[in-house]
Amino acid sequence: MDLFHATHRELKVGEIIEPGNWGKKILEIGLTHPSWYREIILEAVRLFSYPVKPSRLNCTFSCDSFDTIKRYKQHNCPEGYIYKVIVLNPSLPTHKGDFNAVEPTPGSGLNMFQIANLYWQFGYKTSVDTWPGIECSEILSASALQIIEIIP
């Protein structure tokens, strides 16, 4: 399975992306980080109901579709880079979730705890009108990733 990673950082083939960068940012900034509340609820629900799944605060993120990572980059880091990656330790826990289904969306009628449960079940899938046919899925891994190709 091909995996792709997008970031603001310029990396070279062979470089390693260690797990936990997102969590480090959240925890360093704390309560004032705009994603603090949602990430703490997602982590609490994971610890209570899905403890074998990797923590979003201590994982790597990738996508298993080039179209998905292209759209993710376009929205989240338009000045960034896309890399083809491999999981260095595939025996470590992974999880597939929807990167847009991490907080309540207008009209969904769901609260943050319901969203968190659905996220960990990959039971709530979003779509974006301007991205027809694109699944907004992300792969979390407790493993580091290694850059194997730079995608222009």
Sequence and secondary structure as in RCSB ss.txt:
>XXXX:A:sequence
MDLFHATHRELKVGEIIEPGNWGKKILEIGLTHPSWYREIILEAVRLFSYPVKPSRLNCTFSCDSFDTIKRYKQH
NCPEGYIYKVIVLNPSLPTHKGDFNAVEPTPGSGLNMFQIANLYWQFGYKTSVDTWPGIECSEILSASALQIIEI
IP
>XXXX:A:secstr
  EEEEESS   TT EE TTHHHHHHHHHGGGSTTHHHHHHHHHHHHHH TTS  GGG EEEBS HHHHHHHHHH
H TTSEEEEEEES TTS EEEEETT SS  TT    HHHHHHHHHHT      TTSTT   EEEEESS EEEEEE
E 
